[in-house]
Amino acid sequence: MSGRTPGQAPTSSPEPSWRDWRATWPGAPGWLGVDWEASIWIGFLLPMIAFLLASRASLWAKILGACGLAAFAVIYVIEVSLIAKRANFARLAPASRPREEFAPAIRPLVLLGLCAVASTIAITWYSTVFLPYFCAIVLFTTRLRTGLMASAGMCLAALAALAVILAVGPGEPGLVYMTLGCITSSGFVVLSRFFAEQEAQRARQARAEAAMAEREEIGRDVHDILGHSLTVLTLKAEVAQRLLRRDPEAAERELAEVIDLSRAALADVRATATRLRTPDLASQIESSRTAFAAAGIDAEFTGRPEDLPLGQRELASWALREATTNILRHAGATAVRVALSPGRVVVADNGRGLNGAPEGNGLRGLRKRVETSGGEVRLVSPAPHPIPSPGGAGPGGAGPGGAGPGTEMEVLL
């Protein structure tokens, strides 16, 4: 069956963030949700504690550096978690001015920058350790191209500073490895941002395809409902017109049925458009029986709705509806046989047959609906089992007993 749950209206799901599985502290306020995957990078600041203790700075400078380092870690965790909650890269678009595009990054960059400056007093040039964190803030708050340019600029600035230090003197031991390592870490942040972009694009494409499939399914439903209902209404109106002069009471009854059918069709269209109701097989059998009788077609039904598993009845109802509409509109038949069994619906008529006519929208929609559910639609004309006309020659053509070659539609559910 289709992916839509019967009786359930579609709901619009929120835009997924780039960290769907982030956790939150138990009992913490909503704004304090923590993105643990991004926050784990704070662990790379732990070696700075050793550099801080080994620093030749004064005690007050060390205290200020420790406070700056701790504040940097806390602010980064909070800011990156807030960014993760509202991140939606598929919607990021070029801003009219650079200042507008960088606006979401200004606050975290300023706060983290102040903390980094406070720490630099004690750890001096080893403050390049903060480089990947600044790159992450910029990359995940702006478009990928803008973030790449800003991150490249920061990495080049770090390399330039390293070159100046090495040109002036030998510098601190391990400074070269620290700087190159931080630039490499920034590269991994760039890769993470790139993968997040790809994930967002795939999610957007999946949502677009799902929306398109939903629209096509609603279109098929409305087409099938209107096609069937309007066909039956036309037949009923023609019957009422013929009876109007010779039997006004019968014509009045037919017109009353036309009104009832119109209301039912309108309710079906509304319900289908909002996905609140799916066709009922028992009701469709009765509707088809009534439509065939109004058209003067002898109809024989075998099998009961209860014979089919519950999951197959909706699809069987759509198949019977489409077959009924086509027979009434195009077949010119005088007799119809409908057989229902588990996993199978067969509708045969003694009309004029297909004669090479192309499939219409309704039949193509039914075929797609059935194939999506793993079934199959088979059309055979002439019908393998001819159905004689119950009253001699009829509109069906020149076959035995006035019947035409006919058509058999078999739907495997």
C-alpha positions in Angstrom: 0.0 0.0 0.0 1.0 3.6 -0.2 3.2 5.2 2.5 0.3 7.4 3.7 -1.4 6.0 6.8 -5.2 5.8 6.3 -7.1 8.4 8.3 -4.1 10.5 9.0 -3.6 14.0 7.7 -0.1 15.0 6.6 1.9 17.0 9.0 4.8 19.3 8.2 8.0 18.2 9.9 10.4 20.9 11.2 13.5 21.6 9.3 16.2 19.2 10.5 19.3 20.7 12.1 22.8 19.5 11.4 22.9 17.6 14.7 19.7 15.7 15.0 21.0 13.4 17.8 22.4 16.1 20.1 21.7 15.5 23.8 20.7 18.0 26.5 21.6 18.2 30.2 18.8 16.6 32.2 16.5 19.3 33.5 18.3 22.1 31.8 16.4 25.0 30.2 15.7 24.7 26.5 18.3 27.3 25.5 21.0 25.4 27.3 20.8 22.3 25.1 24.3 21.0 24.5 25.6 19.6 21.2 28.0 17.0 22.6 29.5 16.1 19.2 30.7 19.7 18.7 31.5 20.3 22.4 33.9 17.3 22.5 36.4 19.5 20.7 36.8 21.5 24.0 39.0 18.6 25.1 41.8 19.8 22.9 42.1 22.9 25.2 43.1 20.7 28.2 46.9 20.7 27.2 46.7 24.5 27.6 46.4 23.9 31.3 49.9 22.5 31.3 51.2 25.4 29.2 49.5 27.8 31.6 51.2 26.2 34.7 54.6 26.2 33.0 54.2 29.8 31.9 56.7 32.3 33.2 53.9 34.8 33.6 52.9 36.3 37.0 50.4 34.7 39.2 47.7 37.2 38.4 48.4 36.7 34.7 48.0 32.9 35.2 44.7 33.4 37.1 43.4 35.7 34.3 44.5 33.2 31.7 42.8 30.3 33.5 39.6 32.3 33.8 39.8 33.2 30.2 40.4 29.6 29.2 37.5 28.4 31.3 35.2 31.1 30.0 36.2 30.3 26.4 35.2 26.6 26.9 31.8 27.5 28.5 30.9 30.2 26.0 31.9 28.0 23.1 29.8 25.1 24.3 26.7 27.4 24.7 27.2 29.2 21.4 27.9 26.2 19.3 24.9 24.4 20.7 22.7 27.4 19.9 24.1 27.4 16.4 23.4 23.7 16.0 19.8 24.2 17.0 19.0 26.8 14.4 21.4 25.7 11.7 19.7 25.1 8.3 22.3 25.3 5.6 19.9 24.5 2.8 18.3 27.9 3.4 21.4 30.0 3.7 21.5 32.6 0.9 23.8 35.4 -0.1 23.3 38.5 1.9 23.0 41.9 0.3 26.0 43.1 2.5 28.8 41.1 4.2 27.8 42.6 7.5 24.4 41.0 7.3 25.9 37.6 6.5 28.3 37.7 9.4 25.7 39.1 11.9 25.1 35.6 13.5 28.8 35.1 14.1 29.5 38.5 15.6 28.4 37.8 19.2 30.2 34.5 19.6 33.3 35.8 17.9 33.5 38.8 20.2 32.9 36.9 23.4 35.3 34.1 22.4 37.8 36.7 21.3 37.8 38.5 24.6 38.4 35.2 26.4 41.2 34.3 24.0 42.9 37.6 24.6 42.7 37.1 28.4 44.3 33.7 28.0 47.0 35.0 25.6 48.5 37.0 28.5 49.6 33.7 30.1 50.0 31.2 27.2 51.3 33.8 24.7 51.8 32.5 21.2 50.2 29.1 22.0 46.9 30.9 21.7 46.8 29.6 18.1 45.0 26.7 19.7 41.8 28.8 19.5 42.0 28.9 15.7 39.8 25.9 14.9 37.1 27.1 17.2 36.9 30.5 15.5 36.8 28.8 12.1 34.0 26.5 13.3 31.9 29.6 14.5 32.3 31.3 11.1 31.8 28.2 9.0 28.6 27.1 10.7 26.9 30.6 10.7 27.6 31.6 7.1 27.4 30.1 3.7 30.1 27.5 2.8 31.9 29.8 0.4 32.0 32.7 2.8 33.1 30.5 5.7 35.9 29.0 3.6 37.2 32.4 2.7 37.1 33.6 6.3 38.7 30.4 7.6 41.4 30.6 5.0 42.1 34.2 6.0 42.5 33.2 9.6 44.8 30.3 8.8 46.9 32.6 6.6 47.1 35.1 9.4 48.3 32.4 11.8 51.0 31.3 9.3 52.1 34.9 8.8 52.4 35.4 12.6 54.4 32.2 12.8 56.7 33.4 10.0 57.3 36.7 11.8 58.1 35.0 15.1 60.5 32.6 13.4 62.1 35.5 11.6 62.7 37.5 14.8 64.0 34.6 16.9 63.8 30.9 17.6 60.4 31.3 19.2 58.8 28.9 21.7 59.5 25.2 21.5 56.8 23.3 19.7 55.2 26.5 18.3 55.5 25.4 14.7 53.9 22.0 15.4 51.2 23.7 17.5 50.3 26.2 14.6 50.4 23.6 11.9 48.3 21.2 14.0 45.7 23.9 14.6 45.6 24.7 10.9 45.1 21.0 10.2 42.3 20.8 12.7 40.7 23.8 11.0 40.8 21.7 7.8 38.8 19.0 9.5 36.3 21.6 10.6 35.9 22.6 7.0 35.3 19.0 6.0 32.7 18.7 8.7 30.9 21.9 7.4 31.1 20.5 3.8 29.5 17.2 4.9 26.8 19.1 6.8 26.1 21.1 3.6 25.7 17.9 1.6 23.5 16.4 4.3 21.2 19.5 4.3 21.0 19.4 0.5 20.0 15.7 0.5 17.4 16.4 3.2 16.0 19.3 1.2 15.9 17.1 -2.0 14.2 14.3 -0.1 11.5 16.8 1.3 11.0 18.2 -2.2 10.6 14.7 -3.7 8.2 13.7 -0.9 6.1 16.9 -1.4 6.0 16.2 -5.2 4.9 12.6 -4.6 2.2 13.8 -2.2 0.9 16.3 -4.7 0.9 13.6 -7.4 -1.0 11.2 -5.1 -3.5 13.9 -4.2 -3.9 14.7 -7.9 -4.6 11.0 -8.7 -7.1 10.7 -5.9 -9.0 13.8 -6.9 -8.9 12.8 -10.6 -10.2 9.3 -9.8 -12.9 10.7 -7.5 -14.1 13.4 -9.8 -14.0 11.2 -12.9 -16.1 8.5 -11.3 -18.5 10.8 -9.5 -19.1 13.1 -12.6 -19.6 10.0 -14.8 -22.3 8.6 -12.4 -23.9 12.1 -12.0 -24.1 12.4 -15.8 -25.8 9.1 -16.1 -28.3 9.8 -13.3 -29.1 13.2 -14.9 -29.7 11.6 -18.3 -32.0 9.0 -16.7 -33.9 11.8 -14.9 -34.2 13.7 -18.1 -35.7 10.7 -19.9 -38.2 10.1 -17.1 -39.2 13.7 -16.6 -42.3 13.6 -18.8 -43.5 10.0 -18.6 -42.7 9.4 -14.9 -42.2 12.6 -12.9 -42.0 10.8 -9.6 -39.2 8.5 -10.8 -37.4 11.5 -12.3 -37.7 13.2 -8.9 -36.1 10.2 -7.2 -33.2 10.2 -9.7 -32.7 13.9 -9.1 -32.6 13.4 -5.4 -29.9 10.8 -5.9 -28.0 13.2 -8.1 -28.1 15.7 -5.2 -26.9 13.1 -2.7 -24.2 11.9 -5.1 -23.0 15.5 -5.6 -22.7 16.1 -1.8 -20.9 12.8 -1.4 -18.5 13.6 -4.2 -17.8 17.1 -2.7 -17.1 15.5 0.7 -14.8 12.9 -0.9 -12.8 15.6 -2.7 -12.4 17.6 0.5 -11.5 14.6 2.6 -9.0 13.4 0.0 -7.4 16.8 -0.4 -6.8 16.9 3.4 -5.9 13.1 3.6 -8.6 12.5 6.2 -10.3 9.6 4.5 -9.5 6.8 2.2 -12.0 5.0 -0.1 -14.0 2.2 1.4 -14.3 -1.0 -0.7 -17.8 -1.9 0.4 -19.1 1.6 -0.5 -17.3 1.5 -3.8 -18.9 -1.8 -4.7 -22.3 -0.4 -4.0 -21.5 2.8 -5.9 -20.3 0.8 -8.9 -23.4 -1.4 -8.8 -25.7 1.6 -8.8 -23.8 3.3 -11.6 -24.0 0.2 -13.8 -27.7 -0.2 -13.1 -28.3 3.4 -14.1 -26.4 2.8 -17.3 -28.4 -0.3 -18.1 -25.4 -2.6 -17.7 -25.8 -6.0 -16.3 -23.3 -6.3 -13.4 -22.3 -9.4 -11.5 -20.1 -9.2 -8.4 -18.4 -12.2 -6.9 -16.4 -12.1 -3.7 -16.8 -9.8 -0.6 -14.8 -7.0 0.7 -14.1 -9.1 3.8 -12.3 -11.7 1.6 -9.5 -9.2 1.0 -6.9 -8.4 3.7 -7.5 -5.0 5.3 -4.3 -3.6 3.8 -5.5 -4.4 0.2 -9.0 -3.0 0.3 -8.0 0.6 -0.3 -6.1 -0.2 -3.5 -8.9 -2.6 -4.6 -11.4 0.3 -4.2 -9.3 2.6 -6.4 -9.0 -0.2 -9.0 -12.8 -0.8 -9.0 -13.5 2.9 -9.2 -11.2 3.4 -12.2 -12.6 0.3 -14.0 -16.1 1.5 -13.4 -15.4 5.0 -14.8 -13.7 3.6 -17.9 -16.5 1.1 -18.6 -19.2 3.8 -18.2 -17.3 6.3 -20.4 -15.7 4.3 -23.1 -16.6 0.6 -23.2 -20.2 0.7 -24.5 -20.6 -2.6 -22.6 -23.9 -4.3 -21.8 -22.4 -6.7 -19.1 -19.7 -6.5 -16.5 -18.2 -9.2 -14.2 -16.3 -8.2 -11.1 -14.4 -10.7 -9.1 -12.7 -10.0 -5.7 -10.3 -12.3 -4.1 -7.3 -12.0 -1.7 -4.5 -10.2 -3.6 -6.5 -9.9 -6.8 -9.3 -7.8 -8.5 -10.6 -8.7 -11.9 -13.1 -6.5 -13.9 -14.2 -7.7 -17.3 -16.7 -6.3 -19.8 -18.1 -7.1 -23.2 -17.6 -3.7 -24.7 -15.8 -2.5 -27.8 -12.4 -3.3 -26.4 -9.2 -1.2 -26.4 -8.6 -1.1 -30.1 -5.1 0.2 -29.5 -6.3 3.3 -27.6 -3.6 4.8 -25.4 -4.0 4.7 -21.6 -5.6 7.8 -20.1 -4.6 9.7 -17.0 -6.7 7.7 -14.7 -5.4 4.4 -15.8 -1.8 5.6 -15.7 -2.4 6.9 -12.2 -3.9 3.6 -11.1 -0.9 1.7 -12.6 1.5 4.0 -10.8 -0.4 3.6 -7.5 -0.5 -0.2 -7.8 3.2 -0.5 -8.8 4.3 1.7 -6.0 2.6 -0.7 -3.7 4.4 -3.7 -5.3 1.4 -4.8 -7.4 0.7 -5.0 -11.1 -2.1 -4.0 -13.5 -2.8 -6.2 -16.5 -5.1 -5.2 -19.4 -6.2 -7.8 -22.0 -8.3 -7.0 -25.0 -10.1 -9.0 -26.4 -11.1 -10.4 -23.0 -10.0 -14.0 -22.6 -13.4 -15.0 -21.3 -16.1 -13.5 -23.5 -19.2 -12.2 -21.8 -22.5 -12.6 -23.8 -24.9 -9.7 -23.9 -27.9 -10.4 -21.6 -30.4 -9.0 -24.0 -29.1 -9.8 -27.5 -27.3 -7.3 -29.6 -26.3 -4.2 -27.7 -24.0 -1.3 -28.0 -21.0 -3.6 -27.5 -20.6 -4.6 -31.1 -20.8 -7.7 -33.3 -19.7 -10.5 -31.0 -21.8 -13.5 -30.0 -25.0 -12.5 -28.5 -24.4 -8.9 -29.5 -21.3 -8.6 -27.3 -18.1 -6.9 -28.3 -14.5 -8.2 -27.8 -14.5 -6.8 -24.4 -11.6 -5.9 -22.0 -10.4 -7.6 -18.9 -8.4 -5.6 -16.2 -6.6 -7.7 -13.6 -5.1 -5.9 -10.7 -2.6 -7.9 -8.5 -2.5 -6.2 -5.1 
